[in-house]
């Protein structure tokens, strides 16, 4: 499987959007467990708060007002977080070994001490998830690795009162959802997302890309343009050294002495 994930060990979420009531217990539980300060926000005419993920907010509820005929409005709620992709773009482009890494459960985790603040991961994520904190280090959902190591589910799943967030063996969660005929998103995309959604409509309705993919431009810059630039730089240095060794330093021609004038 992608990124050497063993299917029998892989954990994940099934997010059933039909069950979400927008209570944001998952947001609060995440902040409490990870000891993150509250984000200062400004009223912008919506119940959605905060309006985006932050370095101190690993998961949030996206509020979506959808117009319905005739003249009605329907509320949709989507739990937004790192997807822990099977083929993780952030991991593929990260130039610092160990800054982003895969656990045996399939979690895309990170080590801030190894992060070099290049922000390649931001550009490579099709879901716009990674954030950088005040120290300019990567920050995102890590599925409460400390809880997983103790045999406990992530704090958000534990706090969810409606069963919207189900955490467990990924293959079992998918099989159970498929048996009920639910429309699933992320089963096979990018090597299989670690967060699979049961949606009540097309993914675009929830602000999700229909076919998520890693931007090709990232690999073009990282694997082609940047190496060529580095090669060109060192090639120029090498050419100058070779010229110095084989020909020697440039000599300045001495100005011819003026002829003496005889009267």
DRENDO-1510 file (C-alpha; in Angstrom, 1 decimal, always signed):
<recs>
REC; n; res; u; v; w
REC; 1; UNK; +0.0; +0.0; +0.0 .
REC; 2; UNK; +1.0; +3.6; -0.5 .
REC; 3; UNK; +3.8; +4.9; +1.8 .
REC; 4; UNK; +4.3; +1.4; +3.1 .
REC; 5; UNK; +1.0; +1.4; +5.1 .
REC; 6; UNK; -0.1; -2.1; +6.1 .
REC; 7; UNK; -3.9; -2.3; +5.6 .
REC; 8; UNK; -4.4; -4.6; +8.7 .
REC; 9; UNK; -2.8; -1.9; +10.9 .
REC; 10; UNK; -4.2; +1.2; +9.4 .
REC; 11; UNK; -6.5; +3.3; +11.6 .
REC; 12; UNK; -8.8; +6.0; +10.4 .
REC; 13; UNK; -12.0; +8.0; +10.7 .
REC; 14; UNK; -15.4; +7.6; +9.2 .
REC; 15; UNK; -17.2; +11.0; +9.3 .
REC; 16; UNK; -20.9; +10.6; +8.8 .
REC; 17; UNK; -22.1; +14.1; +7.9 .
REC; 18; UNK; -25.8; +13.2; +8.3 .
REC; 19; UNK; -25.2; +12.8; +12.1 .
REC; 20; UNK; -23.3; +16.1; +12.7 .
REC; 21; UNK; -25.3; +18.8; +14.6 .
REC; 22; UNK; -22.5; +21.4; +14.5 .
REC; 23; UNK; -22.0; +21.3; +18.3 .
REC; 24; UNK; -18.2; +21.6; +17.9 .
REC; 25; UNK; -17.5; +19.3; +20.9 .
REC; 26; UNK; -14.7; +17.9; +18.7 .
REC; 27; UNK; -13.0; +21.3; +18.5 .
REC; 28; UNK; -13.2; +21.9; +22.2 .
REC; 29; UNK; -12.0; +18.4; +23.1 .
REC; 30; UNK; -9.0; +18.7; +20.8 .
REC; 31; UNK; -8.0; +22.0; +22.3 .
REC; 32; UNK; -8.3; +20.7; +25.8 .
REC; 33; UNK; -6.4; +17.5; +25.3 .
REC; 34; UNK; -3.6; +19.2; +23.3 .
REC; 35; UNK; -3.5; +22.2; +25.7 .
REC; 36; UNK; -3.9; +24.8; +22.9 .
REC; 37; UNK; -5.0; +28.3; +23.6 .
REC; 38; UNK; -8.2; +29.7; +22.3 .
REC; 39; UNK; -8.1; +31.5; +19.0 .
REC; 40; UNK; -9.1; +35.2; +19.0 .
REC; 41; UNK; -11.8; +35.7; +16.4 .
REC; 42; UNK; -14.0; +38.5; +15.1 .
REC; 43; UNK; -17.7; +38.3; +14.4 .
REC; 44; UNK; -18.2; +38.1; +10.6 .
REC; 45; UNK; -21.9; +37.3; +10.4 .
REC; 46; UNK; -21.7; +33.5; +10.6 .
REC; 47; UNK; -22.1; +30.9; +13.3 .
REC; 48; UNK; -18.9; +29.3; +11.9 .
REC; 49; UNK; -16.0; +29.9; +14.3 .
REC; 50; UNK; -13.1; +30.0; +13.8 .
REC; 51; UNK; -13.4; +30.6; +10.0 .
REC; 52; UNK; -10.4; +28.4; +9.2 .
REC; 53; UNK; -7.9; +26.0; +10.7 .
REC; 54; UNK; -5.1; +27.6; +12.7 .
REC; 55; UNK; -1.8; +26.4; +14.2 .
REC; 56; UNK; -3.8; +26.0; +17.5 .
REC; 57; UNK; -6.9; +24.4; +15.9 .
REC; 58; UNK; -6.4; +20.9; +14.5 .
REC; 59; UNK; -10.0; +20.2; +13.5 .
REC; 60; UNK; -13.0; +22.4; +13.1 .
REC; 61; UNK; -16.6; +22.2; +11.9 .
REC; 62; UNK; -17.2; +23.9; +8.6 .
REC; 63; UNK; -20.7; +25.6; +8.4 .
REC; 64; UNK; -22.3; +25.5; +4.9 .
REC; 65; UNK; -25.5; +27.3; +4.0 .
REC; 66; UNK; -27.0; +25.6; +0.9 .
REC; 67; UNK; -30.0; +27.1; -0.9 .
REC; 68; UNK; -32.9; +24.7; -1.3 .
REC; 69; UNK; -35.9; +24.9; -3.6 .
REC; 70; UNK; -38.3; +26.5; -3.1 .
REC; 71; UNK; -36.6; +29.3; -1.2 .
REC; 72; UNK; -35.3; +27.3; +1.7 .
REC; 73; UNK; -31.9; +27.0; +3.3 .
REC; 74; UNK; -30.2; +23.8; +4.4 .
REC; 75; UNK; -27.3; +23.6; +6.9 .
REC; 76; UNK; -24.5; +21.3; +6.1 .
REC; 77; UNK; -21.7; +20.6; +8.6 .
REC; 78; UNK; -18.3; +19.1; +7.7 .
REC; 79; UNK; -15.5; +18.1; +10.1 .
REC; 80; UNK; -12.3; +19.5; +8.6 .
REC; 81; UNK; -8.9; +18.2; +9.5 .
REC; 82; UNK; -5.7; +16.6; +8.1 .
REC; 83; UNK; -6.8; +13.6; +5.9 .
REC; 84; UNK; -3.7; +11.5; +6.7 .
REC; 85; UNK; -3.6; +10.5; +3.0 .
REC; 86; UNK; -2.2; +7.1; +1.9 .
REC; 87; UNK; -0.1; +9.0; -0.7 .
REC; 88; UNK; +0.6; +12.1; +1.3 .
REC; 89; UNK; +1.8; +15.0; -0.8 .
REC; 90; UNK; +3.2; +16.8; +2.2 .
REC; 91; UNK; +5.5; +13.8; +2.9 .
REC; 92; UNK; +6.5; +13.4; -0.7 .
REC; 93; UNK; +7.8; +17.0; -1.0 .
REC; 94; UNK; +9.2; +17.5; +2.5 .
REC; 95; UNK; +13.0; +17.9; +2.1 .
REC; 96; UNK; +13.8; +17.4; +5.8 .
REC; 97; UNK; +14.0; +13.6; +6.7 .
REC; 98; UNK; +11.7; +12.9; +9.7 .
REC; 99; UNK; +9.9; +16.2; +9.8 .
REC; 100; UNK; +6.8; +14.5; +8.4 .
REC; 101; UNK; +6.6; +10.7; +8.9 .
REC; 102; UNK; +4.2; +7.8; +8.9 .
REC; 103; UNK; +3.3; +5.8; +12.0 .
REC; 104; UNK; +2.4; +2.1; +12.0 .
REC; 105; UNK; -1.3; +3.1; +12.3 .
REC; 106; UNK; -1.1; +5.2; +9.1 .
REC; 107; UNK; -1.0; +8.6; +10.8 .
REC; 108; UNK; +0.9; +11.4; +9.1 .
REC; 109; UNK; +2.8; +12.8; +12.1 .
REC; 110; UNK; +5.4; +15.5; +12.4 .
REC; 111; UNK; +8.5; +16.5; +14.3 .
REC; 112; UNK; +8.8; +20.2; +14.8 .
REC; 113; UNK; +12.5; +20.0; +15.7 .
REC; 114; UNK; +13.2; +18.7; +12.2 .
REC; 115; UNK; +10.9; +21.1; +10.3 .
REC; 116; UNK; +13.0; +23.6; +8.3 .
REC; 117; UNK; +10.0; +26.0; +7.6 .
REC; 118; UNK; +10.2; +25.5; +3.8 .
REC; 119; UNK; +6.4; +25.3; +3.6 .
REC; 120; UNK; +6.5; +22.8; +0.7 .
REC; 121; UNK; +3.8; +20.8; +2.6 .
REC; 122; UNK; +1.4; +23.7; +2.4 .
REC; 123; UNK; +1.6; +23.9; -1.4 .
REC; 124; UNK; +1.4; +20.1; -1.8 .
REC; 125; UNK; -1.7; +19.5; +0.3 .
REC; 126; UNK; -4.9; +19.4; -1.9 .
REC; 127; UNK; -7.0; +20.1; +1.2 .
REC; 128; UNK; -5.1; +23.2; +2.4 .
REC; 129; UNK; -4.4; +21.7; +5.9 .
REC; 130; UNK; -0.9; +22.4; +7.2 .
REC; 131; UNK; -0.4; +25.5; +9.2 .
REC; 132; UNK; +2.7; +27.2; +10.6 .
REC; 133; UNK; +2.9; +28.4; +14.2 .
REC; 134; UNK; +4.6; +31.5; +15.7 .
REC; 135; UNK; +7.9; +29.6; +15.6 .
REC; 136; UNK; +7.4; +29.0; +11.9 .
REC; 137; UNK; +7.0; +25.3; +12.4 .
REC; 138; UNK; +4.4; +22.9; +10.9 .
REC; 139; UNK; +1.3; +22.2; +12.9 .
REC; 140; UNK; -1.7; +20.0; +12.2 .
REC; 141; UNK; -3.9; +17.1; +13.4 .
REC; 142; UNK; -1.8; +14.2; +14.5 .
REC; 143; UNK; -4.7; +12.0; +15.6 .
REC; 144; UNK; -3.7; +12.3; +19.3 .
REC; 145; UNK; -0.8; +10.0; +19.0 .
REC; 146; UNK; -0.3; +10.0; +22.7 .
REC; 147; UNK; -3.8; +8.7; +23.2 .
REC; 148; UNK; -3.4; +6.0; +20.5 .
REC; 149; UNK; -0.3; +4.7; +22.1 .
REC; 150; UNK; -2.4; +4.2; +25.3 .
REC; 151; UNK; -5.1; +2.4; +23.5 .
REC; 152; UNK; -7.5; +5.3; +23.5 .
REC; 153; UNK; -9.3; +7.0; +20.6 .
REC; 154; UNK; -8.6; +10.6; +19.6 .
REC; 155; UNK; -10.1; +13.2; +21.9 .
REC; 156; UNK; -12.5; +14.5; +19.2 .
REC; 157; UNK; -14.0; +11.0; +18.6 .
REC; 158; UNK; -14.4; +10.4; +22.3 .
REC; 159; UNK; -16.2; +13.7; +22.7 .
REC; 160; UNK; -18.6; +13.5; +19.7 .
REC; 161; UNK; -22.1; +13.0; +21.2 .
REC; 162; UNK; -23.8; +11.8; +18.0 .
REC; 163; UNK; -21.5; +9.2; +16.5 .
REC; 164; UNK; -20.5; +11.5; +13.6 .
REC; 165; UNK; -16.8; +10.7; +14.2 .
REC; 166; UNK; -16.1; +7.0; +14.3 .
REC; 167; UNK; -12.5; +5.9; +14.8 .
REC; 168; UNK; -11.1; +2.4; +14.4 .
REC; 169; UNK; -9.7; +0.0; +11.8 .
REC; 170; UNK; -10.1; +1.8; +8.5 .
REC; 171; UNK; -11.1; -1.3; +6.4 .
REC; 172; UNK; -13.9; -2.2; +8.9 .
REC; 173; UNK; -15.3; +1.3; +9.0 .
REC; 174; UNK; -15.5; +1.4; +5.2 .
REC; 175; UNK; -17.1; -2.0; +5.0 .
REC; 176; UNK; -19.8; -1.1; +7.6 .
REC; 177; UNK; -20.6; +2.1; +5.8 .
REC; 178; UNK; -20.8; +0.5; +2.4 .
REC; 179; UNK; -23.1; -2.1; +3.7 .
REC; 180; UNK; -25.6; +0.7; +4.5 .
REC; 181; UNK; -25.4; +2.1; +1.0 .
REC; 182; UNK; -23.8; +5.4; +2.1 .
REC; 183; UNK; -22.0; +7.6; -0.5 .
REC; 184; UNK; -18.3; +7.5; +0.6 .
REC; 185; UNK; -15.6; +10.0; -0.2 .
REC; 186; UNK; -11.8; +9.2; +0.0 .
REC; 187; UNK; -11.9; +5.4; -0.1 .
REC; 188; UNK; -9.3; +5.2; -2.9 .
REC; 189; UNK; -8.2; +8.8; -3.5 .
REC; 190; UNK; -4.5; +9.5; -2.9 .
REC; 191; UNK; -3.9; +5.9; -1.8 .
REC; 192; UNK; -7.0; +6.1; +0.4 .
REC; 193; UNK; -7.7; +8.9; +2.8 .
REC; 194; UNK; -7.3; +8.3; +6.5 .
REC; 195; UNK; -10.5; +10.3; +7.0 .
REC; 196; UNK; -13.4; +8.9; +4.9 .
REC; 197; UNK; -16.6; +10.9; +4.6 .
REC; 198; UNK; -20.1; +9.6; +4.3 .
REC; 199; UNK; -21.7; +12.5; +2.4 .
REC; 200; UNK; -25.3; +13.5; +1.6 .
REC; 201; UNK; -24.4; +14.9; -1.8 .
REC; 202; UNK; -21.5; +15.6; -4.2 .
REC; 203; UNK; -18.2; +16.5; -2.6 .
REC; 204; UNK; -18.2; +20.0; -4.2 .
REC; 205; UNK; -21.3; +20.7; -2.1 .
REC; 206; UNK; -19.1; +20.4; +1.0 .
REC; 207; UNK; -16.2; +22.3; -0.4 .
REC; 208; UNK; -14.1; +19.1; -1.1 .
REC; 209; UNK; -12.3; +18.6; -4.3 .
REC; 210; UNK; -14.0; +16.0; -6.5 .
REC; 211; UNK; -10.7; +14.3; -7.4 .
REC; 212; UNK; -8.0; +15.4; -5.0 .
REC; 213; UNK; -4.5; +15.3; -6.4 .
REC; 214; UNK; -1.1; +16.6; -5.5 .
REC; 215; UNK; -0.2; +19.7; -7.6 .
REC; 216; UNK; +2.2; +18.8; -10.4 .
REC; 217; UNK; +3.9; +22.2; -10.1 .
REC; 218; UNK; +5.3; +21.2; -6.7 .
REC; 219; UNK; +7.2; +18.3; -8.1 .
REC; 220; UNK; +8.3; +20.4; -11.1 .
REC; 221; UNK; +9.8; +23.0; -8.7 .
REC; 222; UNK; +11.3; +20.5; -6.2 .
REC; 223; UNK; +12.5; +17.8; -8.5 .
REC; 224; UNK; +13.4; +19.7; -11.7 .
REC; 225; UNK; +13.7; +23.5; -11.5 .
REC; 226; UNK; +15.4; +23.8; -8.1 .
REC; 227; UNK; +18.0; +21.0; -8.8 .
REC; 228; UNK; +18.8; +22.6; -12.2 .
REC; 229; UNK; +19.3; +26.0; -10.5 .
REC; 230; UNK; +21.6; +24.5; -7.9 .
REC; 231; UNK; +23.5; +22.6; -10.6 .
REC; 232; UNK; +23.8; +25.8; -12.6 .
REC; 233; UNK; +25.2; +27.6; -9.6 .
REC; 234; UNK; +27.8; +25.0; -8.8 .
REC; 235; UNK; +28.6; +24.6; -12.5 .
REC; 236; UNK; +29.5; +28.3; -12.6 .
REC; 237; UNK; +31.7; +28.0; -9.6 .
REC; 238; UNK; +33.4; +24.9; -11.1 .
REC; 239; UNK; +34.0; +26.7; -14.4 .
REC; 240; UNK; +35.6; +29.7; -12.6 .
REC; 241; UNK; +37.9; +27.4; -10.6 .
REC; 242; UNK; +38.9; +25.4; -13.7 .
REC; 243; UNK; +39.7; +28.7; -15.5 .
REC; 244; UNK; +41.9; +29.8; -12.6 .
REC; 245; UNK; +43.8; +26.5; -12.4 .
REC; 246; UNK; +44.4; +26.1; -16.2 .
REC; 247; UNK; +44.9; +29.7; -17.3 .
REC; 248; UNK; +45.5; +31.6; -14.1 .
REC; 249; UNK; +44.2; +34.8; -12.7 .
REC; 250; UNK; +43.4; +37.6; -15.2 .
REC; 251; UNK; +46.3; +39.9; -15.7 .
REC; 252; UNK; +45.8; +43.6; -16.2 .
REC; 253; UNK; +47.7; +44.9; -19.2 .
REC; 254; UNK; +50.1; +47.6; -18.2 .
REC; 255; UNK; +49.6; +51.0; -19.9 .
REC; 256; UNK; +52.4; +51.8; -22.4 .
REC; 257; UNK; +54.9; +54.3; -21.1 .
REC; 258; UNK; +54.6; +57.7; -22.7 .
REC; 259; UNK; +57.5; +58.5; -25.0 .
REC; 260; UNK; +59.8; +61.1; -23.8 .
REC; 261; UNK; +59.4; +64.4; -25.7 .
REC; 262; UNK; +62.7; +65.9; -27.1 .
REC; 263; UNK; +62.7; +69.5; -28.1 .
</recs>
